[in-house]
Amino acid sequence: MTTSVQDSGGHNLRLSRRDTLRGLGAGALGLSGTALTRRASSAHSLARAQSEPTQITYWTFFASNEPDNPRAEAQGAILEAFMQANPDIEVIEEVVPWNQLHTQLIQATAAGRGPDVSRQVDAYVTMLARAGAILPLDQFISDWGDDQKNDLLYPWDDTTHDGMKYAFRQSVRVANLNFYRTDMFTEAGYEVMPTSIEEFTTAAKAATRNEVSGFLMPFSKADNLNRFFQTVPPLFWAEGTDLVDAETGKALFQGEVGQRIFQWFQDLVYVHEISPSGEATMDSEAANRMFAGGTLASQWHHSSQWAEWIALARDGVLGTSFQPSFTGEIAPASTEGGWTLCMSKGANEEAAWKLIDFFISNEAELIDAEVGGELPTRKSVLENPLFEGEEFARQREWLDYLADHGHPATTIKIEKRQELANILGDASQRIIAGRADVASTLADAASQYDALIG
């Protein structure tokens, strides 16, 4: 049995079971790769003898045979376990660039060619639901009780629209951790990262060296201010405000707190000389390359990124701390920007739900945790002895942070989020690249946004 895969260039790949299971060893299921292959092969041979399996398509942003990618390996193992449990269903995996998944889904469903199941960033769930590109899942969870709903580690309403459930998180992310190069900060005299913005600035300044920037925030509009929306709102939440008013939808980012935040970003470039002015047009991937390549000492990012930088962790130079704030306390934890699982318009609903349900099962989440380094979405998964080991101490620390300092992911509910990203992107470029007056620039941006709200 093979799984069809398309790479980012649209080319078909054939993913064998051997490719899927390579490097997983005993795996989270407690089976050897040989045993799992033998059982799966037997199950699928029987299925073929009886009838051709139902084929469903699954959109993702990385291929399950992608080398040196723990999350990709976990995805492959989960799909393999799903097909073993459901020999009458064959999953066709198709790879779409992560920043195009939402737009391509709208186009594909409009043309009647959408996938059955798709990964989608949580911020686009509401937009996709309004566009009719994804289906509500309520019919499949009508018998769920409070115990099942309360088992989730994130608020139920995070992935609802108009009272209906449109998606489930594929994993839980702490989106606003501070990732830093321990070697660079130790050399600068910092073994422990500060919790106040003022002290954090001093530490980042000490870590800045020649070609090394101590800290930066990528403000590019090319990825819709992706990193900004994941990590900057907690600075607002820490002081009791937000980017926009949850009730009226009107802008709040131009207030005193917003001015202080954007002034700090500007000062990091021109006063403290920590961040490069080029961050105004830099996207998240460029910042990631700088960090991995040793020319960036720290940045704010989500917990799943640890797996991407596992080579740095193995070298003992990757550290995480909790995001500082202007209050001097650690900032509230954000789950913004996490991946969800959606059922597309026109899907084979029964088979699609089986795949979504399996992805959020304890069995699959254990694979995702052990192989991919992801944080599970269910409290009951954490009862597994796997999470008691020393190797999961960091993940337990992140989950404790989420439990003790959690905050609803308010930005994913902003009705005109795309418009807000465009307006704040323009304002950020003027503030960072053009060193424009912060207060007046934000006031102009707020007027533009409020005019759209009406």
N, C-alpha and C positions, 0 to 999 in steps of 0.2 A: 504494500500500500504506500502510495506517495501522496504528498500534499503539494498542490500547485501553488507557486509563488510568483509574483511579479516584482521585479526590482523597481527602483525609482525611475528607471528609463522605460518602464512598461514591458520589459522582456520577461517571458515566462521562465520560471525556474522549476525544477522538480526537487522537492525536499523529501529525502528518504527518511525512514525511521532511524537509520543509523546516524544520519546527519543531525536529526532532532535530538537524539539521546547522547551524542558524543560529549564526553567530558562531564556527564552528570553523575557518574559513579552509581552508588546505591540510590541516590535521589531521594526526594522528599516522600515518595510512596513506599520506601523501604524495599524496592525491587532492584535487582541488577538490571543493567541495560539489556543483557542477553535474555533474561527471563521476560522482561516487559516486551521486547521485540517478538519473542516466540509467542506470547499470549496474544498480542495484538495481531500478528500475522495469522494465527489460527482463527481469531474472531472475524477478521476481514475476509478470509478465504471462505468461511461459512456464509458470510453475508452475500458474497458474490454468487455463491452457489444458489442461494435462495432468490435474490433479486438484486438489481443494480441499486447502489445506495443513493439516497437523496443528496444532492450537492448544494451546499450553501456557501456564499462568499463572505469573507471576513476582511475588512479593511483595517490595516494597521500601518504604523509609520516605520517599522523595521522588520526585516525578514527574519524568520526563526532560525535560519542557517547563517546569520550574520556573525562573523568571527569576533572573538574578544568582546562580546556584549552579553553580560550575565542576564539582563532583562530579556534579550532575544532568546537565549537558551531556555529561560523559564517559560516564555511564551510557547516555544516549540514543545516543551514537555507537557504543558497544560493541554495544548491541542491534541497531542498524542494520547494523553490520558482520556480526553473527552471522546475521541474516536474509538478508543478501546472500550469505553463504557457504552458507546452508541454506534455499533458497527453498521447501522443502517444509514448513517450520516457521514458524508465526506466534506471536510472543510477546505475550500479553495482560498488560500491566503493571497491577498493582493496588497502591495506596498504603495502607499501614497505619501508624499512629503508631509511632515507633521503640520506645517503651517498652511497646507492646502486642503486638509481633510474636510473642513467644514464647507468651503466653497465648492469643492468637487462633489461633495455629497448632495448639495442643493441642485447642482447641474445634472448629476446622474439620475436622481430620483425624478426630476422634472421630465427627463427623457425616457423614464421607465427602465433605467439600467442601474439602479442603485444596488448596493450590496445588501445582504441580509442583516449583518451585524457590522457595526463600525465603532472603532475607538474615536472619541471626540473629546476635546478639552472642555471642561465643565463650563467655561465662560460662553460657549457657543450653544449649549443645550437649549436655552430659552429661544435664541434666534432660530435654531433649527426646528423647534416645535412650532413657532409662529409661522415659519415657512412651509409647514406641512411635510418636511423632509423626514421626520422621525415619528414613530408611533408611541402612544402612551402604553404603559406596561401594566396598568391596573387590573386588567382581566386575568393576568397571570398571578397576581399577588392578592387577590380578593379574600383569600382565606388566611392571610398573614395576621397574626395577633400582635399585641403590643410587645410580647417577648421577642419576636423576630425583628420588629422594627427597632426596638431599643438595643438590640445586639450590635447595631452599627456603631462605629466609632466616630461618625460624622453626623451632623444634623440631617434628618430625613428630608427636610425642605430644600437642602442644597441642590438637589437634582429634580425638583418639581417645577411645574408651570401651570398656572391656573388650577392649582389643587390636584393635578394629575402627575403621576410618576413617569418621567420620560427616560430616566437613565439611572444606572448604579455606578458608583465609583469602582474602577478596576483595582485601585489601591488607595491608601491614604498617604498624602504627602504633607510634610511640614514644609511649607513653601518658602519660608523666610529665615532659614538658617544662615549663619555666617560661616562660609568656608574660608579657610586660611591656610597658608603654607607655614607649617610649624617651624621649618628650618629658618625661614626669613624672619619670622617674628621672634624666635628664640635669639637669633643673632642681634635683633634690635632691642633685646632685653625684656621681652614679654613671653612669659610661660602661660599666663592666663589672660584671655581677652576681656576687655572692660565691658560694662553694661551701660555706660552712659555715652552719648554721642560725643561729648567733649573729650572724654578720655580715649574713646575709640579713634577719634581724629588724630590725637597725639600719637597713638600707637601706629596708625597707618602712615603717618608722616615719618616715623622712625624706620618703618620698613621700606620706604621709598628709596630706591637706589638707582642712579643712572637710567638704565633701560627698564627698571622695574617700577610700576605704578603700585602704590600702596593699596588703593581701592578705586573702583569705578562703578558707574551705573550705566548700562547701555540704553540709550534713549531713542534708538532707531524706530522710525515709523514702519519700516519694512516688516517687522514682526509684531506690529500693533502694540508697541510698548509692553511686550510680553513680560519682561522681567520687572518693569516698573509696577504693573498691576499686581504681580505676585508678592512683591516685597515692600513697596512704599506705603500702601494703605495702613499697615500696622503702626506706622509712625503717627498717623492721624488717630487711629483707634486708641493709642496709648494716652492721648490727651482728650478723649471723649468726643471726637468729631470724625468726619469721613470725607471722601471725595465729593459725594453728592448727598443730598437729604433723602433718606429712604422713603419718606412720605410724599414730599412734593416733587422729587426728582431734580430740584434746583441745585446748582453748583454750590459747594462749600469749600472747594480747594483753594479759593482765592483769599480765605480768611487769614487770621494771624498765624495759625498753626501751619497752613500751607505756605505762607510767605517765609516762615522760618525754615521749613524743610527745603524749599527750592533755593533759598539763599545759601543754605549749607552746601548743597550740590554745586552751586556756582563758586563758592569760596574754596571748595576742594580743588578747583582748577586754578583759580587766579590768586588766591591768598595763600593757601597752604601748599599749592603745587604738588598735590597728591595724585589727582586724576587728570588724564589728558583731555583737552578740549574736543578731540576727535570722538569722544564717547557720545556726542550729540547725534552722530549718525551711525553709531556702532550697534550691531544687533547682538543677540544673546550668544550666537555661535562664535562670533569673533571674540567676545569676552571669554568664553570657555577655552578657546584655543590659546589665548594669552595666559590663562591660569595654568593650563596643562603644560604649556611651554616654558613656564617660569618667568614670565614678564609681568605677571599680576600677582600681588601678594594676598589679596582677599577680595571676596565678592559675596553678595547675598544670593542664595540659590535654594532649590528644593532638595529634600532628603534623598530622592531617587538618584540624584546626581552622584552620590557616593559610589554607586556601582559603575558609573561612567569613568570615574577617576580612580578605579581600584588599583591601578599601577602605582599611583602616588601613595595610596594607603599602604600598599605592600612595601614601599620604600620608606615608610614611616614619616612622611612629610605632609600628610593630609590631616587637618584638624577641623572640627566644627565647634561653634559656640552659638549661643542664642543671640538673636538680633538686639542690638542696643537701642535705646530711645533717648529722646530729649529730656524725659523725666528722671533719667538715671536708673530706671528699672528696665528689666528685659521687656522687649515689645511683645504684645499678644501674638499667639501663634496663628498663622494663616494657612488654610488648605486650598487657597486659590490656585488655579492652573493645573489641577489634577486631571488624569485621564478617566473618562467614563465609557461605559458600554451602552450603545444605543441600537434600537431596532429600526431599520429604515422602512420608509413607505414602499409597499410592494413586496415586502419580505415574505418568505415562507415562515409564517409566524410561529408555528409550533416548533419547528427545528431551530429557528433563531432564538426563541426563548430558552430552549434546552442549552444552547451554547452560552448565553448570558448567565443563566442560572448556574451552570457549571463553573464559569469564571469566578463567580462570587461565592462558590462553595468553600467549605473549610479545606477540602482536599486540594483544590487549585490554589488557594491562598497560602497554604503551607509550601507548595512548590515555589510560588512567587517569592516567598520570604527566604527560603533556604537557598534557592538557586539564583534568583534575581535581586535579592536584597531589598525587596519592596516591603512596605508596612501593610499589614492586613487591614481589611475594612471591618472585620467582625471581632467583637470582644471575646467570643467563644474560642476563636483561633488561638488567642494568647494563652489559653489554658494548656496548650500542648507543651510538653517538656522541652521542646526545641527552643523555646524562648527563655528558658531558665539558664541556658549556658552562657559562658563568658563572652562567646563570640557575638551574642545578641545584646550585650550590655548597652552599646550605643543606641540601638533601635529602641530599647526600653526607656532610655533617657529621653529620646525624641517623643515617644508616646506619652511619657509623664509630663513633658512640656505641653503637649497638646491637651492633655487632660486638665492640667492646672492653669493654663493660660490661653485656652482655646477661645476663638472668636468666630462668629458666623462669617462665611465668605461673602460679604456684602457686595463686593464688586461684580460678582457673577450675575447679580440680579439687576444691574443697571440696564434700563430699557434701551438707551442709545449709547451703548458701550463703544461701538465702532466709531461713532461720531466723537465721543469723548476722547478716544485714543488719538484721533486725527488732530483734534484741537489742542490737547495737551502735548502731543508730539511737536506741533508747530511752536507752541509756547516754550517747550523745553529747548528746542534748537535755538530759539532767539536768546534764551537765558544763558545757555551753556556756550554755544558757539559765538553768539554776538554780544555776550555780557550785557544784555538788556536789563533795564530796571525790573526787579522781580515783582514788586507790588502792582505796577501799572500793567505789566505783561499778563499777569494772572487775572487782573480785573477785566482786561479785554477778552481773554479767553473765556472767562465766566459769562460775560455778556453774550458771546457767540453761542455758548452752549445753552444758556437759558432761553435764548431766542428759538432754539430748536424744540425746547420743552413746551413753550407756549404758556 
